[in-house]
């Protein structure tokens, strides 16, 4: 997609063309890595983590602290 975007083609239009042809696939249709093509996915959110990342961090810290207690 980057090649065609650099040539001046709109990313949303390119995704639409790909999804109507044999180029259709999961990543182009549902989870496009090109920012701004599909809303509410990581690429359109500057790949910033959301609630899930925060929760995983908390769980990971808790698990590490529990393991550490076993050593002392």
LINUR-V282382 format. One record per residue. SS is DSSP state (alpha for helix, beta for strand, coil for the rest). BURIAL is 1 if it has 9 or more other C-alpha atoms within 8 Angstrom, else 0. D_LAST is the distance of its C-alpha to the last C-alpha in whole Angstrom. Layout:
BEGIN
SS:BURIAL:D_LAST / SS:BURIAL:D_LAST
END
This chain:
BEGIN
coil:0:54 / alpha:0:53 / alpha:0:57 / alpha:1:59 / alpha:1:57 / alpha:0:58 / coil:0:62 / coil:0:62 / coil:1:61 / coil:0:59 / alpha:1:56 / alpha:0:56 / alpha:0:60 / alpha:1:59 / alpha:1:56 / alpha:0:59 / alpha:0:61 / alpha:1:58 / alpha:1:57 / coil:0:61 / coil:0:61 / coil:0:60 / coil:0:57 / coil:1:55 / coil:0:52 / alpha:0:49 / alpha:0:47 / alpha:1:51 / alpha:1:51 / coil:0:48 / coil:1:46 / coil:1:48 / coil:0:46 / coil:1:49 / coil:1:48 / coil:1:50 / coil:1:52 / coil:1:50 / coil:0:48 / coil:0:45 / coil:0:43 / alpha:1:41 / alpha:1:43 / alpha:1:45 / alpha:1:42 / coil:0:42 / coil:0:39 / coil:0:37 / coil:0:34 / coil:0:34 / alpha:0:33 / alpha:0:31 / alpha:0:29 / alpha:1:28 / alpha:0:27 / alpha:0:25 / alpha:0:23 / alpha:0:22 / alpha:0:21 / alpha:0:19 / alpha:0:17 / alpha:0:16 / alpha:0:15 / alpha:0:13 / alpha:0:11 / alpha:0:11 / alpha:0:10 / alpha:0:7 / alpha:0:6 / alpha:0:6 / alpha:0:4 / coil:0:0
END
